[in-house]
Amino acid sequence: MRVIDAEGEMMGVMSVRDAVVAAEESGLDLIEISPNAEPPVCKIGDIGKFRYEQQKKEAAARKNQKIVLTKELKLRPNIEEHDIQVKLRSARRFFEDGDKVRFTMQFRGREAEHKEIGYAIIRRIKEELADVGKVEMDARAEGNSVIMIMSAAKSA
């Protein structure tokens, strides 16, 4: 295995037994850094300090990642013009926050016999939001509803 000492200097390739003896002589631990490398890479150092640094790296990585939420906007086929505008404003705000938006057109009773009305409203929403969002899953019927998923056009 390839061994690196506590100061970061390369000690060279040696057997496992020799590496363990070298670590014990310096009063530190032998830490496997890269097990999949050829030959595997180990470092002589304090295991507690190594684990602490790994935790700090993982915490920093978690802090920098953005969790994408899926917001849902529910619609009905007989929705009024003002209500559509309110839903569009909400969707734009969600896209600015980097979230996905799931549009659900719900049909009740005999409304389900006129799904073309629902598809027309969904199509209109898709066209009006084309500047800020892109369709991730096109409109499709699921039971008594039509569902479409959009996400922000630019990934920030």
N, CA, C and O atoms as a DFTB+ gen file, in Angstrom:
624 C
 N C O
     1  1       0.837      -1.176       0.000
     2  2       0.000       0.000       0.000
     3  2       0.886       1.245       0.000
     4  3       2.008       1.221       0.507
     5  1       0.369       2.331      -0.574
     6  2       1.086       3.607      -0.625
     7  2       0.803       4.343       0.688
     8  3      -0.354       4.462       1.093
     9  1       1.832       4.829       1.341
    10  2       1.696       5.425       2.666
    11  2       2.158       6.886       2.633
    12  3       3.174       7.217       2.023
    13  1       1.390       7.748       3.302
    14  2       1.707       9.168       3.450
    15  2       1.873       9.430       4.939
    16  3       1.046       8.995       5.740
    17  1       2.937      10.140       5.319
    18  2       3.162      10.376       6.751
    19  2       2.318      11.538       7.270
    20  3       1.552      12.135       6.515
    21  1       2.456      11.859       8.558
    22  2       1.618      12.868       9.216
    23  2       1.801      14.259       8.629
    24  3       0.875      15.068       8.688
    25  1       2.978      14.568       8.059
    26  2       3.230      15.885       7.469
    27  2       2.779      15.968       6.018
    28  3       2.886      17.025       5.397
    29  1       2.276      14.865       5.470
    30  2       1.820      14.855       4.080
    31  2       2.906      14.440       3.101
    32  3       2.705      14.533       1.890
    33  1       4.051      13.985       3.596
    34  2       5.147      13.531       2.734
    35  2       4.915      12.082       2.334
    36  3       4.442      11.277       3.136
    37  1       5.250      11.753       1.092
    38  2       5.095      10.395       0.590
    39  2       6.187       9.508       1.195
    40  3       7.376       9.803       1.067
    41  1       5.778       8.426       1.852
    42  2       6.745       7.480       2.417
    43  2       7.042       6.353       1.436
    44  3       8.040       5.646       1.577
    45  1       6.172       6.189       0.443
    46  2       6.389       5.158      -0.574
    47  2       5.427       4.003      -0.427
    48  3       4.498       4.040       0.380
    49  1       5.671       2.963      -1.232
    50  2       4.833       1.769      -1.216
    51  2       5.474       0.763      -0.272
    52  3       6.661       0.459      -0.389
    53  1       4.675       0.244       0.675
    54  2       5.198      -0.730       1.643
    55  2       4.104      -1.713       2.015
    56  3       2.939      -1.528       1.663
    57  1       4.485      -2.746       2.722
    58  2       3.517      -3.762       3.129
    59  2       2.646      -3.210       4.259
    60  3       2.976      -2.195       4.872
    61  1       1.543      -3.886       4.519
    62  2       0.618      -3.459       5.566
    63  2       1.321      -3.495       6.922
    64  3       1.177      -2.575       7.727
    65  1       2.080      -4.558       7.169
    66  2       2.767      -4.709       8.454
    67  2       3.745      -3.554       8.676
    68  3       3.790      -2.981       9.764
    69  1       4.530      -3.209       7.647
    70  2       5.491      -2.109       7.779
    71  2       4.773      -0.779       8.031
    72  3       5.245       0.046       8.813
    73  1       3.623      -0.572       7.361
    74  2       2.868       0.668       7.540
    75  2       2.324       0.776       8.958
    76  3       2.356       1.851       9.558
    77  1       1.823      -0.338       9.496
    78  2       1.292      -0.338      10.858
    79  2       2.417      -0.056      11.855
    80  3       2.231       0.708      12.802
    81  1       3.587      -0.673      11.645
    82  2       4.729      -0.445      12.535
    83  2       5.148       1.032      12.486
    84  3       5.440       1.629      13.522
    85  1       5.177       1.620      11.279
    86  2       5.558       3.031      11.140
    87  2       4.561       3.928      11.868
    88  3       4.955       4.912      12.495
    89  1       3.271       3.595      11.789
    90  2       2.250       4.394      12.474
    91  2       2.394       4.285      13.985
    92  3       2.275       5.286      14.693
    93  1       2.651       3.073      14.489
    94  2       2.805       2.873      15.931
    95  2       4.042       3.600      16.456
    96  3       4.021       4.149      17.558
    97  1       5.113       3.604      15.671
    98  2       6.341       4.284      16.091
    99  2       6.124       5.792      16.272
   100  3       6.708       6.416      17.157
   101  1       5.271       6.359      15.414
   102  2       5.002       7.795      15.519
   103  2       3.879       8.097      16.517
   104  3       3.577       9.263      16.775
   105  1       3.253       7.039      17.084
   106  2       2.202       7.226      18.082
   107  2       0.871       7.646      17.474
   108  3       0.022       8.194      18.177
   109  1       0.667       7.396      16.161
   110  2      -0.571       7.784      15.476
   111  2      -1.239       6.558      14.872
   112  3      -0.755       5.437      15.030
   113  1      -2.355       6.774      14.177
   114  2      -3.120       5.695      13.567
   115  2      -2.828       5.609      12.074
   116  3      -2.374       6.575      11.460
   117  1      -3.096       4.433      11.498
   118  2      -2.996       4.241      10.054
   119  2      -4.415       4.345       9.491
   120  3      -5.271       3.517       9.805
   121  1      -4.665       5.367       8.656
   122  2      -6.002       5.655       8.142
   123  2      -6.036       5.348       6.656
   124  3      -5.214       5.852       5.892
   125  1      -6.995       4.516       6.247
   126  2      -7.143       4.193       4.819
   127  2      -7.889       5.343       4.144
   128  3      -9.048       5.605       4.465
   129  1      -7.233       6.024       3.219
   130  2      -7.806       7.192       2.555
   131  2      -8.544       6.790       1.287
   132  3      -9.689       7.189       1.074
   133  1      -7.891       6.007       0.455
   134  2      -8.464       5.634      -0.838
   135  2      -8.321       4.129      -1.051
   136  3      -7.313       3.673      -1.592
   137  1      -9.335       3.342      -0.623
   138  2      -9.213       1.889      -0.724
   139  2      -9.285       1.361      -2.158
   140  3      -8.779       0.273      -2.436
   141  1      -9.899       2.107      -3.066
   142  2     -10.080       1.615      -4.432
   143  2      -8.908       1.932      -5.348
   144  3      -8.870       1.465      -6.486
   145  1      -7.947       2.726      -4.865
   146  2      -6.785       3.069      -5.688
   147  2      -5.888       1.845      -5.839
   148  3      -6.017       0.871      -5.098
   149  1      -4.990       1.908      -6.794
   150  2      -4.068       0.799      -7.019
   151  2      -2.646       1.315      -6.920
   152  3      -2.227       1.981      -7.866
   153  1      -1.885       1.091      -5.920
   154  2      -2.213       0.400      -4.660
   155  2      -3.037       1.304      -3.738
   156  3      -3.059       2.520      -3.933
   157  1      -3.719       0.725      -2.729
   158  2      -4.521       1.534      -1.803
   159  2      -3.660       2.586      -1.100
   160  3      -2.479       2.363      -0.833
   161  1      -4.274       3.739      -0.807
   162  2      -3.543       4.841      -0.177
   163  2      -3.945       4.936       1.289
   164  3      -5.129       4.949       1.624
   165  1      -2.928       5.001       2.166
   166  2      -3.153       5.153       3.600
   167  2      -2.351       6.342       4.097
   168  3      -1.347       6.730       3.499
   169  1      -2.812       6.916       5.208
   170  2      -2.135       8.069       5.780
   171  2      -1.929       7.822       7.266
   172  3      -2.790       7.263       7.946
   173  1      -0.787       8.244       7.748
   174  2      -0.519       8.144       9.175
   175  2      -1.009       9.438       9.806
   176  3      -0.579      10.524       9.417
   177  1      -1.919       9.323      10.792
   178  2      -2.463      10.509      11.432
   179  2      -3.396      10.143      12.564
   180  3      -3.587       8.965      12.867
   181  1      -3.978      11.156      13.189
   182  2      -4.912      10.954      14.296
   183  2      -6.300      10.681      13.712
   184  3      -6.834      11.507      12.972
   185  1      -6.884       9.526      14.041
   186  2      -8.185       9.132      13.479
   187  2      -9.292      10.076      13.945
   188  3     -10.222      10.355      13.189
   189  1      -9.202      10.571      15.177
   190  2     -10.218      11.499      15.687
   191  2     -10.219      12.798      14.909
   192  3     -11.278      13.318      14.558
   193  1      -9.034      13.324      14.639
   194  2      -8.911      14.557      13.865
   195  2      -9.400      14.348      12.435
   196  3     -10.048      15.223      11.861
   197  1      -9.087      13.176      11.857
   198  2      -9.516      12.854      10.494
   199  2     -11.041      12.808      10.407
   200  3     -11.631      13.372       9.486
   201  1     -11.681      12.129      11.376
   202  2     -13.151      12.042      11.379
   203  2     -13.784      13.425      11.538
   204  3     -14.782      13.733      10.887
   205  1     -13.205      14.252      12.401
   206  2     -13.718      15.601      12.611
   207  2     -13.656      16.412      11.317
   208  3     -14.615      17.101      10.969
   209  1     -12.534      16.332      10.607
   210  2     -12.404      17.061       9.336
   211  2     -13.396      16.547       8.293
   212  3     -13.944      17.336       7.523
   213  1     -13.634      15.235       8.259
   214  2     -14.616      14.667       7.329
   215  2     -16.017      15.190       7.637
   216  3     -16.773      15.522       6.724
   217  1     -16.360      15.263       8.919
   218  2     -17.676      15.778       9.313
   219  2     -17.830      17.232       8.895
   220  3     -18.901      17.634       8.439
   221  1     -16.774      18.025       9.044
   222  2     -16.821      19.432       8.641
   223  2     -17.035      19.554       7.136
   224  3     -17.808      20.402       6.691
   225  1     -16.362      18.721       6.348
   226  2     -16.517      18.741       4.887
   227  2     -17.945      18.371       4.491
   228  3     -18.539      19.009       3.621
   229  1     -18.497      17.329       5.138
   230  2     -19.866      16.905       4.826
   231  2     -20.881      17.990       5.200
   232  3     -21.839      18.227       4.463
   233  1     -20.669      18.646       6.345
   234  2     -21.584      19.705       6.774
   235  2     -21.536      20.877       5.800
   236  3     -22.571      21.462       5.483
   237  1     -20.339      21.224       5.324
   238  2     -20.208      22.323       4.357
   239  2     -20.890      21.957       3.038
   240  3     -21.522      22.808       2.413
   241  1     -20.770      20.709       2.615
   242  2     -21.419      20.272       1.373
   243  2     -22.934      20.316       1.514
   244  3     -23.631      20.725       0.586
   245  1     -23.455      19.893       2.680
   246  2     -24.907      19.934       2.898
   247  2     -25.418      21.367       2.910
   248  3     -26.506      21.650       2.409
   249  1     -24.628      22.271       3.484
   250  2     -25.052      23.669       3.590
   251  2     -25.182      24.314       2.216
   252  3     -26.044      25.167       2.008
   253  1     -24.333      23.912       1.284
   254  2     -24.314      24.537      -0.034
   255  2     -25.322      23.962      -1.012
   256  3     -25.532      24.545      -2.076
   257  1     -25.953      22.839      -0.692
   258  2     -26.878      22.260      -1.661
   259  2     -28.286      22.813      -1.486
   260  3     -28.717      23.104      -0.370
   261  1     -28.997      22.955      -2.601
   262  2     -30.357      23.496      -2.615
   263  2     -31.336      22.341      -2.720
   264  3     -31.222      21.500      -3.612
   265  1     -32.291      22.301      -1.815
   266  2     -33.320      21.271      -1.853
   267  2     -34.454      21.785      -2.723
   268  3     -35.034      22.835      -2.447
   269  1     -34.771      21.030      -3.787
   270  2     -35.832      21.435      -4.701
   271  2     -37.148      20.837      -4.202
   272  3     -37.292      19.620      -4.085
   273  1     -38.090      21.712      -3.914
   274  2     -39.407      21.274      -3.469
   275  2     -40.363      21.255      -4.650
   276  3     -40.161      21.977      -5.627
   277  1     -41.392      20.442      -4.568
   278  2     -42.436      20.439      -5.576
   279  2     -43.679      21.059      -4.953
   280  3     -44.274      20.501      -4.031
   281  1     -44.058      22.220      -5.471
   282  2     -45.258      22.902      -5.002
   283  2     -46.418      22.457      -5.883
   284  3     -46.226      22.175      -7.066
   285  1     -47.605      22.394      -5.321
   286  2     -48.766      21.962      -6.096
   287  2     -49.787      23.088      -6.180
   288  3     -50.135      23.707      -5.175
   289  1     -50.258      23.341      -7.390
   290  2     -51.332      24.298      -7.614
   291  2     -52.518      23.521      -8.178
   292  3     -52.417      22.891      -9.231
   293  1     -53.633      23.575      -7.470
   294  2     -54.825      22.833      -7.889
   295  2     -55.761      23.747      -8.664
   296  3     -55.982      24.897      -8.283
   297  1     -56.300      23.229      -9.741
   298  2     -57.195      23.974     -10.614
   299  2     -58.482      23.189     -10.806
   300  3     -58.545      21.993     -10.522
   301  1     -59.502      23.877     -11.291
   302  2     -60.758      23.237     -11.677
   303  2     -61.082      23.698     -13.088
   304  3     -60.610      24.759     -13.497
   305  1     -61.862      22.949     -13.844
   306  2     -62.148      23.329     -15.230
   307  2     -62.953      24.621     -15.366
   308  3     -62.864      25.290     -16.396
   309  1     -63.729      24.982     -14.357
   310  2     -64.528      26.207     -14.450
   311  2     -63.879      27.359     -13.695
   312  3     -64.580      28.191     -13.120
   313  1     -62.547      27.420     -13.690
   314  2     -61.799      28.448     -12.979
   315  2     -61.981      29.795     -13.680
   316  3     -62.033      29.858     -14.908
   317  1     -62.076      30.863     -12.899
   318  2     -62.258      32.201     -13.452
   319  2     -60.913      32.812     -13.857
   320  3     -59.853      32.351     -13.434
   321  1     -60.980      33.857     -14.686
   322  2     -59.771      34.495     -15.230
   323  2     -58.855      35.025     -14.123
   324  3     -57.643      34.813     -14.166
   325  1     -59.425      35.705     -13.145
   326  2     -58.610      36.271     -12.071
   327  2     -57.902      35.173     -11.288
   328  3     -56.745      35.326     -10.896
   329  1     -58.604      34.068     -11.063
   330  2     -58.001      32.958     -10.323
   331  2     -56.830      32.351     -11.096
   332  3     -55.834      31.944     -10.497
   333  1     -56.948      32.289     -12.420
   334  2     -55.833      31.798     -13.242
   335  2     -54.633      32.733     -13.083
   336  3     -53.499      32.269     -12.957
   337  1     -54.876      34.042     -13.088
   338  2     -53.782      34.999     -12.944
   339  2     -53.092      34.848     -11.583
   340  3     -51.870      34.962     -11.489
   341  1     -53.877      34.593     -10.532
   342  2     -53.304      34.387      -9.198
   343  2     -52.416      33.145      -9.205
   344  3     -51.316      33.166      -8.654
   345  1     -52.887      32.070      -9.824
   346  2     -52.103      30.824      -9.900
   347  2     -50.824      31.046     -10.699
   348  3     -49.772      30.518     -10.338
   349  1     -50.902      31.821     -11.781
   350  2     -49.716      32.100     -12.593
   351  2     -48.683      32.897     -11.792
   352  3     -47.486      32.623     -11.878
   353  1     -49.148      33.894     -11.004
   354  2     -48.220      34.662     -10.175
   355  2     -47.541      33.769      -9.138
   356  3     -46.342      33.883      -8.885
   357  1     -48.333      32.880      -8.548
   358  2     -47.767      31.954      -7.560
   359  2     -46.715      31.062      -8.204
   360  3     -45.648      30.837      -7.632
   361  1     -47.019      30.554      -9.400
   362  2     -46.069      29.681     -10.100
   363  2     -44.776      30.425     -10.413
   364  3     -43.687      29.874     -10.255
   365  1     -44.891      31.680     -10.858
   366  2     -43.688      32.478     -11.143
   367  2     -42.839      32.645      -9.875
   368  3     -41.613      32.547      -9.926
   369  1     -43.491      32.893      -8.754
   370  2     -42.769      33.050      -7.494
   371  2     -42.062      31.738      -7.114
   372  3     -40.922      31.758      -6.650
   373  1     -42.739      30.608      -7.313
   374  2     -42.128      29.315      -7.006
   375  2     -40.908      29.069      -7.897
   376  3     -39.890      28.561      -7.429
   377  1     -41.011      29.432      -9.190
   378  2     -39.883      29.248     -10.102
   379  2     -38.700      30.107      -9.681
   380  3     -37.553      29.670      -9.778
   381  1     -38.968      31.339      -9.210
   382  2     -37.888      32.213      -8.737
   383  2     -37.167      31.596      -7.550
   384  3     -35.958      31.771      -7.395
   385  1     -37.904      30.871      -6.708
   386  2     -37.302      30.210      -5.552
   387  2     -36.588      28.921      -5.942
   388  3     -35.932      28.300      -5.105
   389  1     -36.711      28.507      -7.218
   390  2     -36.045      27.299      -7.695
   391  2     -36.843      26.028      -7.479
   392  3     -36.298      24.930      -7.583
   393  1     -38.134      26.163      -7.178
   394  2     -38.962      24.988      -6.938
   395  2     -39.638      24.512      -8.217
   396  3     -39.737      25.247      -9.200
   397  1     -40.105      23.254      -8.181
   398  2     -40.912      22.719      -9.275
   399  2     -42.375      22.994      -8.933
   400  3     -42.724      23.167      -7.765
   401  1     -43.221      23.032      -9.953
   402  2     -44.651      23.259      -9.732
   403  2     -45.428      22.146     -10.414
   404  3     -45.202      21.828     -11.582
   405  1     -46.349      21.561      -9.657
   406  2     -47.209      20.493     -10.171
   407  2     -48.614      21.086     -10.299
   408  3     -49.234      21.457      -9.303
   409  1     -49.097      21.169     -11.519
   410  2     -50.444      21.670     -11.774
   411  2     -51.386      20.476     -11.823
   412  3     -51.182      19.540     -12.595
   413  1     -52.416      20.520     -10.992
   414  2     -53.394      19.441     -10.944
   415  2     -54.768      19.996     -11.291
   416  3     -55.331      20.795     -10.542
   417  1     -55.299      19.573     -12.419
   418  2     -56.644      19.961     -12.843
   419  2     -57.591      18.858     -12.379
   420  3     -57.553      17.742     -12.896
   421  1     -58.445      19.178     -11.396
   422  2     -59.341      18.173     -10.827
   423  2     -60.721      18.257     -11.468
   424  3     -61.264      19.343     -11.673
   425  1     -61.270      17.100     -11.778
   426  2     -62.611      17.007     -12.358
   427  2     -63.518      16.307     -11.360
   428  3     -63.127      15.318     -10.740
   429  1     -64.741      16.829     -11.208
   430  2     -65.728      16.192     -10.336
   431  2     -66.979      15.904     -11.141
   432  3     -67.411      16.714     -11.961
   433  1     -67.540      14.766     -10.900
   434  2     -68.812      14.402     -11.531
   435  2     -68.761      14.451     -13.047
   436  3     -67.888      13.849     -13.671
   437  1     -69.707      15.176     -13.634
   438  2     -69.805      15.234     -15.094
   439  2     -68.716      16.079     -15.745
   440  3     -68.558      16.046     -16.965
   441  1     -67.964      16.834     -14.946
   442  2     -66.862      17.611     -15.514
   443  2     -65.868      16.696     -16.225
   444  3     -65.218      17.105     -17.186
   445  1     -65.754      15.458     -15.748
   446  2     -64.782      14.520     -16.306
   447  2     -65.097      14.165     -17.761
   448  3     -64.230      13.660     -18.473
   449  1     -66.324      14.423     -18.205
   450  2     -66.674      14.117     -19.593
   451  2     -66.176      15.189     -20.550
   452  3     -66.237      15.010     -21.766
   453  1     -65.680      16.306     -20.013
   454  2     -65.175      17.395     -20.857
   455  2     -63.730      17.720     -20.478
   456  3     -63.405      18.853     -20.124
   457  1     -62.879      16.709     -20.558
   458  2     -61.470      16.909     -20.194
   459  2     -60.753      17.856     -21.146
   460  3     -59.710      18.411     -20.799
   461  1     -61.304      18.047     -22.346
   462  2     -60.653      18.971     -23.295
   463  2     -60.612      20.390     -22.743
   464  3     -59.699      21.150     -23.068
   465  1     -61.592      20.762     -21.910
   466  2     -61.586      22.085     -21.276
   467  2     -60.392      22.186     -20.333
   468  3     -59.687      23.195     -20.324
   469  1     -60.169      21.155     -19.550
   470  2     -59.030      21.129     -18.633
   471  2     -57.705      21.170     -19.369
   472  3     -56.788      21.889     -18.971
   473  1     -57.602      20.386     -20.459
   474  2     -56.372      20.394     -21.247
   475  2     -56.117      21.777     -21.848
   476  3     -54.968      22.208     -21.945
   477  1     -57.188      22.475     -22.254
   478  2     -57.022      23.816     -22.822
   479  2     -56.475      24.783     -21.772
   480  3     -55.617      25.607     -22.085
   481  1     -56.950      24.696     -20.553
   482  2     -56.467      25.576     -19.485
   483  2     -55.005      25.254     -19.162
   484  3     -54.188      26.157     -18.981
   485  1     -54.693      23.978     -19.092
   486  2     -53.302      23.565     -18.818
   487  2     -52.378      24.051     -19.939
   488  3     -51.273      24.525     -19.676
   489  1     -52.835      23.930     -21.183
   490  2     -52.043      24.382     -22.339
   491  2     -51.796      25.893     -22.248
   492  3     -50.693      26.366     -22.524
   493  1     -52.827      26.640     -21.862
   494  2     -52.693      28.095     -21.719
   495  2     -51.676      28.447     -20.632
   496  3     -50.862      29.354     -20.812
   497  1     -51.721      27.737     -19.517
   498  2     -50.768      27.974     -18.422
   499  2     -49.352      27.681     -18.908
   500  3     -48.420      28.427     -18.608
   501  1     -49.195      26.591     -19.660
   502  2     -47.880      26.226     -20.190
   503  2     -47.333      27.327     -21.092
   504  3     -46.148      27.655     -21.023
   505  1     -48.190      27.901     -21.938
   506  2     -47.753      28.964     -22.853
   507  2     -47.402      30.245     -22.093
   508  3     -46.413      30.902     -22.419
   509  1     -48.197      30.604     -21.089
   510  2     -47.952      31.849     -20.362
   511  2     -46.726      31.769     -19.460
   512  3     -46.133      32.796     -19.129
   513  1     -46.343      30.559     -19.059
   514  2     -45.171      30.399     -18.193
   515  2     -43.937      29.953     -18.969
   516  3     -42.916      29.633     -18.361
   517  1     -44.009      29.926     -20.299
   518  2     -42.893      29.441     -21.119
   519  2     -41.630      30.271     -20.916
   520  3     -40.525      29.751     -21.075
   521  1     -41.769      31.559     -20.567
   522  2     -40.585      32.410     -20.395
   523  2     -39.825      32.112     -19.103
   524  3     -38.621      32.360     -19.036
   525  1     -40.495      31.585     -18.074
   526  2     -39.820      31.332     -16.801
   527  2     -39.726      29.854     -16.438
   528  3     -38.945      29.483     -15.561
   529  1     -40.512      29.003     -17.103
   530  2     -40.509      27.589     -16.755
   531  2     -40.482      26.688     -17.964
   532  3     -40.850      27.081     -19.071
   533  1     -40.032      25.456     -17.723
   534  2     -40.044      24.459     -18.795
   535  2     -40.827      23.249     -18.310
   536  3     -40.844      22.935     -17.120
   537  1     -41.471      22.581     -19.252
   538  2     -42.305      21.436     -18.907
   539  2     -41.405      20.241     -18.633
   540  3     -40.586      19.855     -19.466
   541  1     -41.571      19.669     -17.454
   542  2     -40.803      18.488     -17.093
   543  2     -41.602      17.226     -17.389
   544  3     -41.051      16.232     -17.863
   545  1     -42.908      17.268     -17.106
   546  2     -43.806      16.166     -17.445
   547  2     -45.039      16.781     -18.076
   548  3     -45.758      17.545     -17.431
   549  1     -45.285      16.449     -19.335
   550  2     -46.409      17.055     -20.042
   551  2     -47.733      16.588     -19.427
   552  3     -47.778      15.602     -18.692
   553  1     -48.802      17.312     -19.742
   554  2     -50.113      17.034     -19.163
   555  2     -50.566      15.628     -19.519
   556  3     -50.538      15.218     -20.679
   557  1     -50.985      14.898     -18.490
   558  2     -51.527      13.561     -18.724
   559  2     -52.597      13.264     -17.683
   560  3     -52.552      13.759     -16.557
   561  1     -53.556      12.446     -18.087
   562  2     -54.688      12.131     -17.220
   563  2     -54.288      11.054     -16.220
   564  3     -53.679      10.045     -16.576
   565  1     -54.644      11.293     -14.963
   566  2     -54.470      10.299     -13.902
   567  2     -55.762      10.257     -13.112
   568  3     -56.002      11.118     -12.265
   569  1     -56.588       9.273     -13.378
   570  2     -57.875       9.176     -12.701
   571  2     -58.782      10.329     -13.083
   572  3     -59.015      10.569     -14.268
   573  1     -59.298      11.048     -12.090
   574  2     -60.188      12.178     -12.342
   575  2     -59.427      13.494     -12.353
   576  3     -59.984      14.528     -11.983
   577  1     -58.173      13.477     -12.768
   578  2     -57.409      14.716     -12.822
   579  2     -56.407      14.665     -13.972
   580  3     -56.064      13.598     -14.482
   581  1     -55.949      15.854     -14.363
   582  2     -54.906      15.998     -15.376
   583  2     -53.738      16.672     -14.677
   584  3     -53.911      17.698     -14.020
   585  1     -52.545      16.096     -14.817
   586  2     -51.372      16.576     -14.081
   587  2     -50.281      16.987     -15.045
   588  3     -50.017      16.300     -16.032
   589  1     -49.635      18.137     -14.747
   590  2     -48.476      18.596     -15.503
   591  2     -47.460      19.116     -14.488
   592  3     -47.831      19.772     -13.515
   593  1     -46.170      18.821     -14.714
   594  2     -45.114      19.295     -13.825
   595  2     -44.178      20.196     -14.619
   596  3     -43.723      19.833     -15.704
   597  1     -43.894      21.384     -14.063
   598  2     -42.964      22.335     -14.678
   599  2     -41.873      22.661     -13.669
   600  3     -42.083      22.593     -12.457
   601  1     -40.701      23.018     -14.195
   602  2     -39.596      23.463     -13.341
   603  2     -39.074      24.786     -13.892
   604  3     -39.429      25.194     -14.998
   605  1     -38.231      25.445     -13.109
   606  2     -37.673      26.726     -13.524
   607  2     -36.866      26.560     -14.817
   608  3     -36.147      25.573     -14.973
   609  1     -36.978      27.510     -15.735
   610  2     -36.299      27.412     -17.029
   611  2     -34.795      27.438     -16.869
   612  3     -34.088      26.670     -17.521
   613  1     -34.295      28.313     -16.009
   614  2     -32.844      28.373     -15.794
   615  2     -32.547      27.794     -14.422
   616  3     -33.215      28.113     -13.439
   617  1     -31.535      26.939     -14.370
   618  2     -31.135      26.358     -13.096
   619  2     -30.094      27.263     -12.468
   620  3     -28.966      27.358     -12.951
   621  1     -30.476      27.922     -11.395
   622  2     -29.570      28.874     -10.745
   623  2     -28.720      28.190      -9.713
   624  3     -27.897      28.836      -9.064
